[in-house]
Structures are given as C-alpha cells and as structure tokens.
C-alpha cells in the first residue's frame, strides 16, 4: 500500500454508537485503513461507547469481524489487525443516564486531541452534549462529530444547533456529510479553481444547464420507518445534492480555508429561487418479480412520501441567472451512479453545414462508481469523405490515471475523520449553512403537502417517472442516461 499521508497528532476518538451499523460498515474499517497507511500515531486510541454490555475483548472481536466483512482482501493482514485492535477499548454508557460516564472520563488522556463521534440518532445529540459537559469532557479543545439528519425542518435544525451551542463553540462542531469527503467532489474544486481553462467559461453565458444525479438501485430496505418520515427531499436533496450544487455554483473563495469556502456556499443557498410546482416531480417505485413496492416496504399503503424526486432550480445571481440546475435522486433506479454533468452551450454558428448540426461540450464529474472526470469534445471522424464530426470523451478515471496510487484513495469517512483530528472544518457544514438549506427546502415540502400531491409511480430498474423526463423534454433538453 502506497503511503502519501502525514500522521495526525495523538488523539482519543470516542465513538458513541460504536457497535452500530455505521461504525461496523464504515468508521471502524476506515480507521483500520488509516492505521495501515501510517497516518495513525502510536499514541492514538479509539474508545467505543454504547448501551450494550461488552468488555474490551468482545468489542475487539466485533471489530475484527467488521474488518473481515467490509475490508478489501489486501488489508486482511493478521498481525496488523492485532496491532490495530490493541488500540481499542469499550465502555458501556447510558446516553440519558449516568452509567459509564465516570469510567469514560477516566479513559481520556491529557494533552491529546479529544474527538467525540455521535454515530447515533439525532434525538440523542443533546443528551450526549449535556453529559460530556457535566462530566468535564466538553472542554475548549474537544471536537464533536454529528451525523445527518441535521433536523427534520428549519425549526428542528435551529433547535439542534442551539442545543449543541450550549456546550460547544461552532468551531468545535463537525457536521459530517460524507459526499464532501469523496475524492472527486474535492477534485471539483481543484478543476474549477486550479485551472484557468474552466473558470472563464463557468457562467450562464457559456453553460446551458447543469444536471446533478444521485441514483440508487436499492429500495428503502430496513430503513422504511425512518425513510417514510423523510423522503428523498429531506434525505438526499437538502444535504447531499445541495452540497454538490454549492460546490458547482459557488464563487471562488479568497482562500482555501473553512470559513472562506463555507461563506461562498452559503451565498449559493441564499440565492436559490423558490421552486414552482410545475418544476417538481415526485415518484414512488413499484413492485417487480423480486421486490415489493415502496408502500409495502414502508408498511403504509396510504403513504405519499417520495422515493424519487426531480427538480428544476434557479439561482438569482450574476453568474447563473438563466441557467437551470436539474437535480434528481431516487431508489430502485436502473443503476447506482452519482454524477454532475456541466452541459455547455452549442457553438453559436456551425461552419460545417446544417447536416452536422451544433454540438456542445459536456464535463461530467463521476462520484461513483469509478470516480473520475470526463470531457466530451467534438472531433473529425477519421477517414476520407468530407468533414464528418463525431463526439468523443477525454476520459480520466482515477484508477487508470493514477495507477497503484489510486488504490489507496481514502474512503470519504476516513478522510473526514482525519480532518476532525486535524481541526480542519473545510469539508463540514456550518450551522447557518444547514439552516439556510432548510429555509429553502421547507416551503417546497409544505407546498406539495398543502396541494395534496400524490407521487407518480415508476418501474423498478427505470430512470424514474415519465414526468421527470418531460421536466427536461419541454425545455428541449434530455437527462443523461443512467446506465447499468
């Protein structure tokens, strides 16, 4: 494994919900990868805290099984796993009581970074913050990591921010959105602001429209009870897609530092126009031979919650006035893919004759799978017989371009946790940013609830409801095909 990383300072990382699904699938295997890369100093310690009764050895066995299940074959190195497990310990803690808190406080060492990962439901965030303060662990150098959802609407987001602010400054709160930790998302900033080639064209004069797609092949699965109270708008658009939109549309920050970047993202959210009903398409997936429909998955035949949503949104500022942004996300779609497509305008005049038509360029940033960047350009088709034009991609996948180094690209959670230890908030959301996103989202949701809109049905394995296709067709545009 190629090491291109610098070790962070010694730390004590406490993972509340340390035996939960997120810890098992992402956090703990990811920390093991950072250990293998040489990024974790000898003095680093990881403490799991949860309400279930375990001793240290039982928890280490749990982590060993997680690495075996969710770690790639090349990291299954027995002696390295043993060395990593030696850094782990476990405390049984009652988030709403006093059990385990004195023991946890005693485990924390002085003169190291203290980070607390709230890998629990948001209903426990306030209780954990209160207990950390009561037992003297919420000192000026402590850092807390909170997972989405950051509230259910604007009112609850404000309440959550106020709850955390009772014991922690904004600079100590890390609101994690794993999409911002993806390599390609960060490369989006490098492409925009590190190359003179794109920035002069990055505006309404040259860009026809922008598509942001996050498609999933799975249904709601075991998350039915949670998902039906949220839907695609709250679960995906208000956070993940909003963050991608901000990075695409924001102005160049004065410096690459946390507040400068987040100031520009906040300006984007505040520039979003209200969305008209005709520019919203909501859907629910139906059944197929192998899977039940959405209503069966959430066990509510009367549910009007969307598993798919497509929106046409506009920004009222000088850079983007008149350029639409089309957002879509859904479950049980044809393929699992996340991408941003920047569709440039056609040349104003074709010198090659009407038969060749006008052809625009498309810049595609692939977030998953096969992270990379693709630029579609027009060239002459090889061979005699006149000037025949053909479109070809200039394609860069990280795996092909970077070779073996690409295999060591950290998972989003790995990168973000290490940023917490460093104290770097650039890739984390600020409280006012979260509230601004909800301030735009709430009226959209309230609108369809007041109208009594019913989601359109769509076939599993499709691209979503037919109305979503028409959302673009009536503008003379087409969605990029979601390919399996």
C-alpha positions, -999 to +999 in steps of 0.1 A: +000+000+000+014+034-010+017+059+018+013+095+008-001+107+042+013+126+072+004+113+106-020+133+127-015+144+163-021+118+190-058+115+198-085+099+218-115+092+195-147+082+213-174+067+190-208+068+206-228+041+189-196+022+185-214-011+179-239+003+154-242-003+117-223+028+105-194+021+129-193-015+117-195-008+080-176+025+076-160+041+106-140+012+122-128-004+089-119+030+077-098+038+108-080+005+103-071+016+067-057+049+081-037+028+106-023+007+078-014+038+058+008+050+086-014+080+094-024+069+129+003+077+155+013+052+182-004+073+209-038+072+191-066+055+210-102+046+199-129+042+226-163+028+217-193+037+238-227+022+236-255+009+258-249-028+252-228-047+277-194-057+263-159-059+276-128-048+256-122-083+241-157-087+229-156-054+212-123-062+195-138-094+182-167-073+168-142-050+150-122-080+137-153-094+121-162-059+107-128-056+090-131-092+076-166-084+062-161-049+049-123-046+044-108-055+010-087-086+007-054-068+006-058-053+040-065-086+058-031-087+075-034-106+108-006-090+127-016-055+116-052-062+126-040-073+160-019-042+164-049-020+155-072-038+179-047-032+207-057+005+205-094-002+210-114-003+242-150-002+252-173+014+278-209+007+284-226+041+285-262+053+290-267+084+269-296+095+291-283+084+324-251+083+344-239+048+338-204+046+323-197+083+321-172+085+350-154+055+335-153+072+301-139+104+316-111+085+333-101+069+300-094+102+283-058+113+284-044+148+288-025+167+261-041+147+232-069+156+208-103+146+221-129+139+194-164+125+200-183+109+171-221+110+176-229+079+155-263+078+170-298+091+162-302+129+164-325+125+193-295+117+215-272+146+203-284+169+231-282+142+258-246+134+248-236+170+247-251+176+282-233+145+296-200+155+281-203+189+297-215+175+331-185+151+333-160+177+323-152+164+288-166+193+268-135+214+272-123+241+248-102+216+228-129+190+224-145+183+190-178+166+183-189+150+150-226+148+143-242+127+115-272+138+094-301+143+096-294+178+110-330+183+119-363+175+101-371+211+092-359+246+099-373+247+134-358+215+145-324+224+128-323+256+148-332+238+180-304+212+174-279+240+167-289+258+199-287+226+219-251+219+207-241+255+211-249+254+248-217+234+254-196+237+222-185+266+200-192+265+163-155+258+157-159+225+177-189+211+158-183+190+127-215+183+108-205+154+086-218+149+050-198+120+036-203+132+000-179+161+007-152+136+016-153+119-018-121+124-039-140+136-070-160+162-050-128+177-038-113+175-073-143+195-085-128+225-066-093+217-080-107+216-116-126+248-111-101+269-092-068+253-102-072+256-139-076+288-159-092+268-186-127+264-170-133+294-147-138+320-175-165+297-190-181+288-157-212+310-160-246+315-177-230+329-209-214+296-218-232+269-197-266+257-210-276+238-179-262+215-151-275+181-141-269+165-107-279+129-104-277+105-074-293+072-084-296+041-063-306+005-072-317-004-037-350+003-021-356+016+014-348-018+029-347-018+067-349+020+068-386+021+059-398+036+092-372+063+091-373+070+054-411+073+052-409+103+076-382+119+055-384+110+018-359+118-010-362+156-005-352+155+032-329+125+030-309+135-001-317+169-017-315+190+014-280+178+022-261+158-004-274+173-036-274+208-020-237+205-012-229+194-047-249+223-061-230+247-038-196+234-050-206+237-086-221+272-083-201+290-057-178+319-064-140+314-059-132+318-022-105+342-013-086+314+004-089+277+007-099+277+044-130+265+062-149+298+066-140+312+032-153+281+014-184+279+036-192+316+032-194+311-006-215+280-003-239+299+020-243+326-007-254+300-032-281+286-009-294+321-002-295+328-040-318+298-047-352+308-061-384+293-048-394+262-069-426+263-088-449+232-086-445+225-123-408+221-118-411+193-092-416+156-100-420+131-072-424+093-075-426+060-057-412+028-070-435-001-079-430-038-075-412-063-097-407-101-096-380-099-069-391-069-048-421-053-031-432-018-040-425+013-018-458+012+000-451-024+011-415-016+021-427+012+044-458-008+055-481+021+048-504+018+018-515+054+022-480+069+022-474+099+000-437+101+007-414+102-024-387+077-031-377+097-062-376+134-068-365+156-097-364+194-095-355+223-118-340+251-098-326+285-105-301+309-089-307+346-089-272+360-091-250+374-118-231+342-126-260+319-130-291+339-139-310+320-166-290+287-163-312+259-148-299+233-125-317+199-128-315+177-097-327+141-094-323+113-069-342+081-063-342+045-052-348+013-073-334+030-104-316+014-133-281+019-120-262+031-089-245+063-100-237+097-088-225+124-112-225+160-121-229+170-157-220+205-168-236+209-203-220+238-222-239+257-249-237+249-286-213+269-307-232+300-320-226+291-356-217+258-373-192+262-401-196+226-411-230+229-426-265+221-412-261+184-416-235+183-388-257+204-365-244+222-334-226+203-308-218+213-272-192+201-248-201+182-216-180+180-185-190+150-163-177+145-128-183+109-117-186+105-079-195+068-080-188+042-092-154+045-109-146+081-097-133+103-125-138+132-148-149+131-185-150+159-210-169+153-242-154+171-272-161+172-310-135+159-335-134+149-371-143+113-378-112+096-392-112+087-429-119+102-463-153+116-475-155+151-461-158+167-427-178+143-406-180+152-369-181+128-340-182+133-303-155+116-282-147+116-245-115+128-229-118+104-200-098+103-168-106+077-142-086+079-111-078+042-112-063+045-147-047+079-144-030+074-110-022+037-113-014+019-080-018+052-060-055+052-069-060+020-049-050+040-017-075+068-021-092+070+013-129+064+017-149+096+025-153+087+061-116+081+065-107+115+051-133+133+071-124+117+105-088+126+099-098+162+092-116+163+125-084+152+143-065+180+124-092+205+132-099+213+096-136+221+090-135+229+053-155+198+043-180+201+071-212+221+072-216+252+093-248+258+114-260+288+093-255+268+061-277+240+074-304+264+085-303+282+051-308+249+033-338+241+054-352+276+049-352+269+011-364+232+015-393+237+039-416+258+015-411+232-012-423+204+010-451+224+026-463+233-009-469+197-021-484+188+013-509+216+011-517+207-026-521+171-016-498+160-044-495+122-049-462+108-061-461+092-096-454+055-098-424+043-117-410+009-127-380-005-107-350-005-129-361+025-149-349+061-148-379+072-127-413+086-136-421+096-171-429+131-158-393+135-148-383+130-185-408+156-195-393+181-170-364+184-194-380+175-227-403+205-226-371+227-223-356+209-253-331+191-231-325+155-221-313+138-189-281+119-193-289+082-194-285+063-161-266+033-173-264-001-156 
